[in-house]
Amino acid sequence: MDLQTMIYLVVGATFALYIGIAIWARAGSTSEFYAAGGSVHPVTNGMATAADWMSAASFISMAGLIANMGYGGALFLMGWTGGYVLLAMLLAPYLRKFGKFTVPQFIGDRFYSKTASTVAVFCLLTASITYIIGQMTGVGVAFSRFLGVSSETGIYVGMGIVFMYAVFGGMKGITYTQVAQYIVLILAYTIPAIFISMHLTGNPIPQLGLGANMAGTDASLLSKLDQVVVDLGFGKYTTTTAGSTLNMFVYTMSLMIGTAGLPHVIMRFFTVPTVKDARSSAGWALVFIAILYTTAPAVAGMAKLNLHSTVNSAVVTGGDLFAPEASIKAEDRPDWMKRWEKTGLLKFEDKNGDGRIQYYNDKSTNPEALAKAEAAGWKGNELSVNADIIVLANPEIALLPNWVIALVAAGGLAAALSTAAGLLMAISSAVSHDLIKGIFAPNISEKGELLAGKISMAVAIVISGYLGLNPPGFAAGTVALAFGIAASSLFPAIMMGIFSKKMNKEGAIAGMLAGLFVTLFYVFAHKGIFFIKGTEFLPLIGGANSFFGITPEAFGAIGALVNFSVAFIVDKVTKEPPEHIQAMVEAVRTPRGSTAVRGAH
């Protein structure tokens, strides 16, 4: 069976499965629509949470980012997994004990203020809509390559699929659909990695293969990769960092606390029956997440080596990497390169007219590598590879069977669609439950609220699709920006709401607004707003990364510090919360069944 037919069959079968599950598990009440009736088993919820959290960024982009950045890409692994541990240990059990459907509802009740709830809804919508742009982009990337349609058409199809199982099924339908999507995406991620690890190192376990010797040699895979990339003028794979040490630390922290503040992930812990189940499902989710996250560095390193081996035969055969005959002839480039060129995500430009593809580093600081490249007739790097194609193209680069390539296509789409559904659920519940029922129409019937939730989700799908088709100018790194927005606005409010019984509504509201404003200002100043000087466009606040070299994607941690600082300052000069609120906070933190310590026999 040819590749395209196989892809249609596998992807079509998974879509039919998702829609079938949604019809079977459709929501009939607001409890089922918002929280799946609160009856999901911890293992099931752990698997659904893993799928909800491991978005297109995890499946499609993360290994590509690590492949491009090398050691510096570890910040995504540390930030996202560390953030999940933070969420599981510090927030999820207490939020579940509080017993509300949504994050804005928790903030509104904890800070005894509809204004606080409204501000939380605004923060949630800003983070979720920014995040969903990345998911729709991922859907477009996967569709454009594997289904032979434009990325725009791919987004339309993705919107239709999500509409069918999210609007009708609500959280109940999404939960069981995400279980199926997790199974699809994890098989799609690990099976190619096992094949490639076996081929390169003889070890079927990718996590071990990354540190093993190349098959038939005494050289380790990582040392071989280091040698190749350094000789070609790139930074050393195992030591290169992402900017300054400060930026790497702040970036990691921003991803970590942003993860712990993401509303669509937090909502998953409202779907289990008890606080104990919330803790248990968090542990299971971490296990399911770890399978992919420990595989990602191996996928990245092996894909990087495979790509260089494809373009430059001397990587495999030895000899001079810069010899003219070492570079592949453009006419001999493999079919997978031609297929990805059609998407625009891989580009080849013969700058010196020699009919060969020379893949060296344009910005190399290695004078020896530059001298060798120039002596070989090099006039600039001739191959551009978008990081987003590394995972999706990896099976094709390694010449794996067609069914594996088709499975990867289905996995990439499952990752993007599962997170998109979770985000849409968070947006829908914020609008229908927190705004419409909580503020504008408190006496609305359950049937009316359920209808409002479905309409809200349908509108959110249309808006997210539009933003995926027409991403705003600052959309580069949208996923990281979404984490930064959640880190700077929602995470501090949730933390203070649980662990500071003296924090009042004025402090929480001022903190959320200050953190969100500072972060958005820094992002827009670098990516969206410019002063004109002559014919030049200059960043609003004086140069790129002007705040101690911190990138906009990493600024969420700074915004969180601003949030905490403003909240505590305002709290000190305003009235403390009512006694019943302080007692409620104390009760939420008290383990069930505990009694006072009296010190008597």
C-alpha positions as CSV (number, residue, x, y, z in Angstrom):
1,M,0.0,0.0,0.0
2,D,1.4,3.4,-0.9
3,L,2.2,6.0,1.7
4,Q,-0.6,8.5,1.0
5,T,-3.3,5.8,1.1
6,M,-1.9,4.4,4.4
7,I,-1.9,7.9,5.9
8,Y,-5.5,8.5,4.9
9,L,-6.6,5.2,6.4
10,V,-4.8,5.6,9.7
11,V,-5.7,9.2,10.3
12,G,-9.3,8.6,9.1
13,A,-9.6,5.7,11.6
14,T,-8.4,7.8,14.5
15,F,-10.8,10.6,13.7
16,A,-13.7,8.1,13.5
17,L,-12.6,6.8,16.9
18,Y,-12.6,10.2,18.5
19,I,-16.0,11.1,17.1
20,G,-17.5,7.7,18.1
21,I,-16.2,8.2,21.7
22,A,-17.7,11.7,21.8
23,I,-21.2,10.4,20.7
24,W,-21.0,7.6,23.3
25,A,-19.9,9.9,26.1
26,R,-21.9,13.0,25.3
27,A,-22.7,15.3,28.2
28,G,-26.2,15.5,29.5
29,S,-25.7,17.9,32.4
30,T,-23.6,20.9,33.4
31,S,-21.6,18.6,35.8
32,E,-20.8,16.2,32.9
33,F,-20.1,19.1,30.6
34,Y,-17.7,21.0,32.9
35,A,-16.2,18.2,35.1
36,A,-17.2,14.8,33.5
37,G,-19.6,14.3,36.4
38,G,-16.6,14.1,38.8
39,S,-16.4,10.4,38.4
40,V,-13.3,9.7,36.2
41,H,-10.9,7.0,37.5
42,P,-7.5,8.3,38.5
43,V,-5.6,6.2,35.9
44,T,-8.0,7.3,33.2
45,N,-7.7,10.9,34.3
46,G,-3.9,10.6,34.4
47,M,-3.9,9.5,30.8
48,A,-6.3,12.2,29.7
49,T,-4.3,14.8,31.6
50,A,-1.1,13.7,29.9
51,A,-2.8,14.1,26.5
52,D,-4.3,17.4,27.5
53,W,-0.9,18.7,28.6
54,M,1.3,17.2,25.9
55,S,0.3,19.5,23.1
56,A,1.6,20.0,19.6
57,A,4.5,21.8,21.3
58,S,5.5,18.6,23.1
59,F,4.9,16.2,20.2
60,I,5.9,18.2,17.2
61,S,8.1,21.1,18.4
62,M,10.0,20.1,21.5
63,A,12.4,17.5,20.0
64,G,13.0,20.0,17.1
65,L,13.8,22.7,19.6
66,I,16.2,20.4,21.4
67,A,17.7,19.3,18.1
68,N,18.4,22.9,17.1
69,M,19.4,24.2,20.6
70,G,21.3,21.1,21.9
71,Y,21.8,21.2,25.7
72,G,20.0,24.5,25.9
73,G,16.8,22.8,24.8
74,A,16.8,21.0,28.2
75,L,15.0,24.0,29.7
76,F,11.8,22.8,28.0
77,L,12.2,19.4,29.7
78,M,13.0,20.9,33.1
79,G,10.4,23.6,32.9
80,W,7.4,21.6,31.7
81,T,8.0,18.5,33.8
82,G,9.1,20.5,36.9
83,G,6.0,22.6,36.5
84,Y,3.8,19.5,36.5
85,V,5.4,18.3,39.7
86,L,4.7,21.7,41.2
87,L,1.1,21.6,40.1
88,A,0.6,18.0,41.4
89,M,2.2,18.7,44.8
90,L,1.2,22.2,45.6
91,L,-2.1,23.1,43.8
92,A,-4.1,20.2,42.5
93,P,-5.2,18.5,45.7
94,Y,-6.2,21.8,47.4
95,L,-8.2,23.0,44.3
96,R,-10.0,19.6,44.2
97,K,-10.9,19.9,47.9
98,F,-12.2,23.4,47.2
99,G,-14.7,21.7,44.9
100,K,-15.3,24.2,42.1
101,F,-15.6,23.7,38.3
102,T,-13.1,26.3,37.1
103,V,-10.1,28.4,38.1
104,P,-11.9,31.8,37.9
105,Q,-14.7,30.3,40.1
106,F,-12.0,29.4,42.7
107,I,-10.5,32.9,42.5
108,G,-13.8,34.6,42.7
109,D,-15.0,32.6,45.8
110,R,-11.6,32.6,47.5
111,F,-11.2,36.4,47.1
112,Y,-15.0,37.0,47.7
113,S,-15.2,39.2,44.6
114,K,-16.9,39.0,41.2
115,T,-14.3,41.5,40.0
116,A,-11.6,39.1,40.9
117,S,-13.4,36.3,39.0
118,T,-13.8,38.6,36.0
119,V,-10.1,39.5,36.0
120,A,-9.2,35.8,36.2
121,V,-11.5,35.1,33.2
122,F,-9.6,37.8,31.3
123,C,-6.2,36.3,32.2
124,L,-7.5,32.8,31.4
125,L,-8.8,33.9,28.0
126,T,-5.5,35.7,27.1
127,A,-3.4,32.7,28.0
128,S,-5.7,30.1,26.4
129,I,-6.2,31.9,23.2
130,T,-2.5,32.6,22.8
131,Y,-1.8,28.9,23.5
132,I,-4.4,27.7,21.0
133,I,-2.8,29.6,18.2
134,G,0.1,27.1,18.5
135,Q,-2.2,24.1,18.5
136,M,-3.9,25.3,15.3
137,T,-0.6,26.0,13.7
138,G,0.5,22.4,14.6
139,V,-2.7,21.0,13.0
140,G,-1.9,23.0,9.9
141,V,1.7,21.7,9.7
142,A,0.7,18.1,10.1
143,F,-2.2,18.3,7.6
144,S,-0.2,20.2,5.0
145,R,2.4,17.5,4.8
146,F,0.5,14.3,5.4
147,L,-2.9,14.9,3.8
148,G,-1.6,16.8,0.9
149,V,-3.7,19.9,1.6
150,S,-2.8,23.5,2.5
151,S,-2.3,24.4,6.1
152,E,-5.4,26.6,5.9
153,T,-7.6,23.6,4.8
154,G,-5.9,21.5,7.5
155,I,-7.0,24.0,10.1
156,Y,-10.6,24.0,8.8
157,V,-10.7,20.2,9.1
158,G,-9.2,20.3,12.6
159,M,-11.8,22.8,13.6
160,G,-14.6,20.5,12.4
161,I,-13.2,17.5,14.2
162,V,-12.8,19.3,17.5
163,F,-16.3,20.9,17.1
164,M,-17.9,17.4,16.8
165,Y,-16.4,15.8,19.9
166,A,-15.9,18.9,22.2
167,V,-19.2,20.7,21.7
168,F,-21.3,17.6,22.0
169,G,-19.3,15.7,24.5
170,G,-18.1,18.5,26.8
171,M,-15.5,17.5,29.5
172,K,-16.9,14.0,29.6
173,G,-16.5,13.4,25.8
174,I,-13.1,15.2,25.8
175,T,-11.8,13.0,28.7
176,Y,-12.4,9.7,27.0
177,T,-11.3,11.1,23.6
178,Q,-8.1,12.2,25.2
179,V,-7.4,8.7,26.5
180,A,-7.6,7.4,22.9
181,Q,-5.5,10.4,21.7
182,Y,-2.8,9.6,24.4
183,I,-2.5,6.0,23.2
184,V,-2.2,7.2,19.6
185,L,0.3,9.9,20.3
186,I,2.6,7.8,22.6
187,L,2.7,4.9,20.2
188,A,3.4,7.4,17.3
189,Y,6.3,8.9,19.3
190,T,8.0,5.9,20.7
191,I,7.7,3.3,17.9
192,P,9.8,5.4,15.4
193,A,12.3,6.2,18.2
194,I,12.7,2.5,18.9
195,F,13.3,1.7,15.2
196,I,15.9,4.5,14.9
197,S,17.7,3.7,18.1
198,M,18.0,0.1,17.0
199,H,19.4,1.2,13.7
200,L,21.9,3.7,15.0
201,T,23.1,2.0,18.3
202,G,21.6,-1.5,18.3
203,N,19.8,-0.6,21.6
204,P,15.9,-0.7,21.4
205,I,15.5,1.6,24.3
206,P,15.9,5.2,23.0
207,Q,16.7,6.7,26.4
208,L,19.6,4.3,26.7
209,G,20.5,4.5,23.0
210,L,21.2,8.2,23.2
211,G,24.2,7.5,25.5
212,A,25.3,4.3,23.8
213,N,28.0,3.7,21.2
214,M,27.1,3.9,17.5
215,A,26.5,0.4,16.1
216,G,29.8,-1.3,15.1
217,T,32.0,1.5,16.5
218,D,33.7,2.6,19.7
219,A,32.3,6.1,19.5
220,S,29.2,7.2,21.4
221,L,26.3,8.7,19.5
222,L,26.6,12.0,21.4
223,S,30.4,12.3,20.8
224,K,29.8,11.6,17.1
225,L,27.1,14.3,17.0
226,D,29.3,16.8,18.8
227,Q,32.1,16.2,16.4
228,V,29.9,16.6,13.3
229,V,28.1,19.8,14.4
230,V,31.3,21.5,15.7
231,D,33.2,20.6,12.4
232,L,30.3,22.1,10.4
233,G,30.5,25.3,12.5
234,F,27.6,24.8,14.8
235,G,27.8,25.0,18.6
236,K,28.7,21.8,20.6
237,Y,25.5,19.9,21.0
238,T,26.0,18.7,24.6
239,T,27.1,22.1,26.1
240,T,25.5,24.9,24.1
241,T,23.1,26.9,26.2
242,A,20.1,29.1,25.3
243,G,21.5,32.7,25.8
244,S,22.8,33.7,29.2
245,T,22.6,31.5,32.3
246,L,20.2,34.0,33.8
247,N,17.9,33.8,30.8
248,M,18.0,30.0,30.8
249,F,17.1,30.0,34.5
250,V,14.2,32.5,34.1
251,Y,12.9,30.7,31.0
252,T,12.8,27.4,32.9
253,M,11.1,29.0,35.9
254,S,8.6,30.7,33.6
255,L,7.7,27.4,31.9
256,M,7.5,25.7,35.3
257,I,5.1,28.1,37.1
258,G,3.2,28.7,33.8
259,T,2.5,24.9,33.7
260,A,1.2,25.0,37.2
261,G,-1.1,27.9,36.3
262,L,-2.6,26.6,33.1
263,P,-6.3,26.5,33.6
264,H,-7.1,23.7,31.1
265,V,-4.7,21.4,33.0
266,I,-5.9,22.4,36.4
267,M,-9.5,21.6,35.3
268,R,-8.6,18.0,34.8
269,F,-8.3,17.6,38.6
270,F,-11.9,18.6,39.1
271,T,-13.1,15.4,37.2
272,V,-12.1,12.8,39.9
273,P,-14.3,11.9,42.8
274,T,-11.9,12.7,45.8
275,V,-8.8,14.6,46.9
276,K,-7.0,11.3,47.1
277,D,-7.9,10.5,43.6
278,A,-6.6,14.0,42.5
279,R,-3.2,13.2,44.0
280,S,-3.3,9.7,42.4
281,S,-4.2,10.9,39.0
282,A,-1.4,13.5,39.1
283,G,1.1,10.7,39.8
284,W,-0.3,8.6,36.9
285,A,-0.2,11.6,34.6
286,L,3.5,12.2,35.5
287,V,4.3,8.5,34.6
288,F,2.5,8.8,31.2
289,I,4.1,12.2,30.5
290,A,7.6,10.8,31.4
291,I,7.4,8.2,28.7
292,L,7.4,10.9,26.0
293,Y,9.6,13.4,27.8
294,T,12.4,11.0,28.4
295,T,12.2,9.9,24.8
296,A,12.4,13.4,23.4
297,P,16.2,14.0,23.8
298,A,16.9,10.7,22.1
299,V,14.6,11.6,19.2
300,A,16.2,15.1,18.9
301,G,19.8,13.8,18.9
302,M,19.2,11.0,16.5
303,A,17.2,13.2,14.1
304,K,19.9,15.7,14.1
305,L,22.5,13.1,13.2
306,N,20.2,11.5,10.6
307,L,19.6,14.9,8.9
308,H,23.4,15.7,8.7
309,S,24.0,12.1,7.5
310,T,21.4,12.6,4.7
311,V,22.9,15.9,3.5
312,N,26.6,15.1,4.0
313,S,27.8,11.6,3.2
314,A,31.1,12.2,5.0
315,V,29.2,12.1,8.3
316,V,28.8,8.3,7.8
317,T,31.8,7.4,5.6
318,G,34.4,9.7,7.3
319,G,36.7,12.1,5.5
320,D,36.5,15.8,4.8
321,L,33.1,17.2,5.6
322,F,33.7,20.1,3.3
323,A,34.9,18.2,0.2
324,P,32.6,19.0,-2.7
325,E,31.7,15.4,-3.2
326,A,30.6,15.1,0.5
327,S,27.6,17.3,-0.1
328,I,24.5,15.6,-1.6
329,K,23.6,16.6,-5.2
330,A,20.4,18.6,-5.3
331,E,19.0,16.3,-8.0
332,D,19.7,13.3,-5.7
333,R,18.0,14.6,-2.6
334,P,15.6,12.1,-1.2
335,D,11.9,12.1,-1.7
336,W,11.2,13.1,1.9
337,M,13.0,16.4,1.3
338,K,11.0,17.1,-1.8
339,R,7.7,16.3,0.0
340,W,8.6,18.7,2.9
341,E,9.7,21.4,0.5
342,K,6.1,21.7,-0.7
343,T,5.1,22.7,2.8
344,G,7.6,25.6,2.8
345,L,9.0,24.3,6.1
346,L,12.1,22.9,4.4
347,K,13.9,25.1,1.8
348,F,16.9,24.6,-0.4
349,E,18.6,27.4,-2.2
350,D,21.7,26.7,-4.4
351,K,23.6,29.9,-3.5
352,N,26.9,29.0,-5.2
353,G,25.3,27.3,-8.2
354,D,27.3,24.0,-7.8
355,G,24.1,21.8,-7.8
356,R,24.9,20.5,-4.3
357,I,23.3,21.1,-0.8
358,Q,25.8,22.7,1.6
359,Y,24.5,22.6,5.2
360,Y,26.9,24.6,7.3
361,N,26.4,27.3,9.9
362,D,26.0,30.9,8.5
363,K,26.7,32.4,11.9
364,S,29.6,30.3,12.9
365,T,32.3,31.7,15.2
366,N,34.6,28.8,14.3
367,P,37.2,30.4,11.9
368,E,38.6,27.1,10.9
369,A,35.2,25.8,9.8
370,L,34.4,29.0,8.0
371,A,37.7,28.9,6.1
372,K,37.1,25.3,5.0
373,A,33.6,26.1,3.9
374,E,34.7,29.1,1.9
375,A,37.5,27.1,0.3
376,A,34.8,24.6,-0.8
377,G,32.9,27.4,-2.6
378,W,30.4,28.0,0.2
379,K,28.4,31.2,0.0
380,G,26.1,30.7,2.9
381,N,24.0,27.9,4.3
382,E,21.8,26.4,1.6
383,L,19.3,24.4,3.6
384,S,16.7,25.8,6.0
385,V,14.9,23.3,8.2
386,N,12.0,24.4,10.4
387,A,12.2,22.8,13.9
388,D,8.6,21.8,13.7
389,I,9.3,19.1,11.1
390,I,12.0,17.2,13.0
391,V,9.6,14.7,14.7
392,L,7.2,14.4,11.8
393,A,10.0,13.9,9.2
394,N,12.2,11.7,11.3
395,P,10.6,8.4,10.2
396,E,10.9,9.5,6.6
397,I,14.5,10.5,7.1
398,A,15.3,7.1,8.6
399,L,13.4,5.3,5.8
400,L,11.0,3.6,8.2
401,P,7.9,1.6,6.9
402,N,4.9,3.5,5.6
403,W,2.7,2.4,8.5
404,V,5.1,4.1,11.0
405,I,5.0,7.3,9.0
406,A,1.2,7.2,8.9
407,L,1.1,6.6,12.7
408,V,3.3,9.6,13.3
409,A,0.9,11.7,11.3
410,A,-2.0,10.5,13.4
411,G,0.1,11.1,16.6
412,G,0.9,14.7,15.7
413,L,-2.7,15.5,15.0
414,A,-3.8,13.7,18.2
415,A,-1.4,15.9,20.3
416,A,-2.6,19.1,18.7
417,L,-6.3,18.3,18.8
418,S,-6.3,16.9,22.4
419,T,-4.8,20.1,23.8
420,A,-7.0,22.3,21.6
421,A,-10.0,20.6,23.0
422,G,-8.8,21.1,26.6
423,L,-8.2,24.8,26.0
424,L,-11.6,25.2,24.3
425,M,-13.2,23.6,27.4
426,A,-11.4,26.1,29.6
427,I,-12.5,29.0,27.5
428,S,-16.1,27.7,27.2
429,S,-16.5,27.2,31.0
430,A,-14.9,30.6,31.8
431,V,-17.4,32.3,29.5
432,S,-20.6,30.3,30.3
433,H,-20.1,29.3,33.9
434,D,-18.0,32.2,35.3
435,L,-19.2,35.2,33.2
436,I,-22.8,34.3,32.2
437,K,-23.9,32.3,35.2
438,G,-21.6,33.9,37.7
439,I,-22.1,37.5,36.9
440,F,-24.6,38.4,34.1
441,A,-27.4,35.7,34.6
442,P,-27.1,34.0,38.0
443,N,-30.6,32.6,37.7
444,I,-30.0,30.8,34.4
445,S,-31.3,27.2,34.3
446,E,-29.0,24.3,34.0
447,K,-30.3,23.6,30.5
448,G,-29.7,27.2,29.5
449,E,-26.2,27.2,31.0
450,L,-25.4,23.9,29.1
451,L,-26.6,25.5,25.9
452,A,-24.5,28.7,26.7
453,G,-21.5,26.5,27.3
454,K,-21.8,24.7,23.9
455,I,-22.4,28.0,22.1
456,S,-19.4,29.5,23.9
457,M,-17.2,26.6,22.7
458,A,-18.4,26.9,19.1
459,V,-17.6,30.6,19.1
460,A,-14.2,29.8,20.7
461,I,-13.5,27.3,17.9
462,V,-14.2,29.8,15.2
463,I,-12.0,32.5,16.9
464,S,-9.2,30.0,17.5
465,G,-9.4,28.9,13.9
466,Y,-9.3,32.5,12.7
467,L,-6.2,33.1,14.8
468,G,-4.6,30.0,13.5
469,L,-5.2,31.1,9.9
470,N,-4.2,34.7,10.7
471,P,-1.7,34.6,13.6
472,P,-0.8,38.0,15.1
473,G,2.6,39.5,14.6
474,F,3.9,38.3,17.9
475,A,2.9,34.7,17.4
476,A,6.4,33.4,17.2
477,G,6.9,31.2,20.3
478,T,3.2,31.4,21.1
479,V,3.2,28.4,23.3
480,A,6.1,29.7,25.5
481,L,4.3,33.1,25.6
482,A,1.1,31.4,26.8
483,F,3.0,29.8,29.6
484,G,4.5,33.2,30.5
485,I,1.0,34.8,30.6
486,A,-0.3,32.0,32.9
487,A,2.8,32.3,35.1
488,S,2.5,36.1,35.5
489,S,-1.2,36.3,36.1
490,L,-3.0,33.1,37.4
491,F,-0.3,31.1,39.2
492,P,0.5,33.8,41.9
493,A,-3.2,34.3,42.5
494,I,-3.8,30.6,43.0
495,M,-0.8,30.1,45.2
496,M,-1.7,33.1,47.4
497,G,-5.3,31.9,47.5
498,I,-4.3,28.6,48.9
499,F,-1.3,29.4,51.1
500,S,-2.0,33.0,52.3
501,K,-5.2,33.3,54.3
502,K,-4.5,37.0,54.8
503,M,-4.3,37.9,51.1
504,N,-7.4,40.0,50.3
505,K,-9.3,40.7,47.1
506,E,-7.6,44.1,46.4
507,G,-4.2,42.5,46.5
508,A,-5.1,39.6,44.3
509,I,-6.8,41.8,41.7
510,A,-3.9,44.4,41.6
511,G,-1.4,41.6,41.4
512,M,-3.0,39.8,38.5
513,L,-3.4,43.0,36.5
514,A,0.1,44.2,37.2
515,G,1.7,40.8,36.3
516,L,-0.3,40.4,33.2
517,F,0.3,44.0,32.0
518,V,4.1,43.9,32.6
519,T,4.4,40.6,30.7
520,L,2.2,41.7,27.8
521,F,4.0,45.1,27.6
522,Y,7.4,43.4,27.4
523,V,6.2,40.9,24.7
524,F,4.5,43.5,22.6
525,A,7.4,45.9,22.9
526,H,9.7,43.3,21.4
527,K,7.3,41.8,18.9
528,G,4.5,44.0,18.1
529,I,5.0,47.7,18.8
530,F,7.7,49.9,17.2
531,F,8.9,53.5,17.1
532,I,9.9,54.7,13.7
533,K,13.3,56.4,13.4
534,G,14.0,57.4,9.8
535,T,13.3,54.2,7.9
536,E,14.2,51.9,10.8
537,F,11.8,50.1,13.1
538,L,13.1,50.0,16.6
539,P,11.8,48.1,19.6
540,L,9.7,50.3,22.0
541,I,11.9,49.7,25.0
542,G,15.4,50.1,23.7
543,G,16.8,47.0,22.0
544,A,16.1,43.3,22.0
545,N,15.9,41.5,25.3
546,S,16.6,44.8,27.0
547,F,15.8,43.6,30.6
548,F,19.1,41.9,31.6
549,G,19.1,39.9,28.3
550,I,15.8,38.1,29.2
551,T,13.8,37.0,26.1
552,P,10.0,37.8,25.9
553,E,9.2,34.1,26.1
554,A,11.0,33.9,29.4
555,F,9.6,37.0,31.0
556,G,6.6,35.3,32.7
557,A,8.7,34.6,35.8
558,I,9.5,38.3,36.1
559,G,5.8,39.1,35.7
560,A,5.0,36.6,38.5
561,L,7.5,38.4,40.8
562,V,5.7,41.7,40.0
563,N,2.4,40.0,40.7
564,F,3.5,38.8,44.1
565,S,5.1,42.1,45.0
566,V,2.2,44.3,44.0
567,A,-0.3,41.9,45.7
568,F,1.5,41.9,49.0
569,I,2.0,45.7,49.0
570,V,-1.6,46.4,48.2
571,D,-2.7,43.8,50.8
572,K,-0.7,45.6,53.5
573,V,-2.5,48.9,53.0
574,T,-6.0,47.5,52.6
575,K,-8.5,45.6,54.9
576,E,-7.8,41.9,55.5
577,P,-10.2,39.2,54.3
578,P,-13.4,38.4,56.4
579,E,-13.0,35.8,59.1
580,H,-15.1,33.2,57.3
581,I,-12.8,33.4,54.2
582,Q,-9.7,32.9,56.4
583,A,-11.4,30.0,58.0
584,M,-12.3,28.5,54.6
585,V,-8.6,28.8,53.5
586,E,-7.5,27.1,56.7
587,A,-10.0,24.3,56.1
588,V,-8.9,23.7,52.5
589,R,-5.3,23.2,53.7
590,T,-6.2,20.9,56.6
591,P,-6.0,17.2,55.8
592,R,-9.3,15.4,56.1
593,G,-9.7,13.6,59.4
594,S,-6.9,15.5,61.2
595,T,-7.5,16.7,64.7
596,A,-5.8,19.3,66.9
597,V,-2.6,18.3,68.7
598,R,-3.3,18.6,72.4
599,G,-0.1,17.2,73.9
600,A,-2.0,15.1,76.5
601,H,-2.2,11.4,77.1
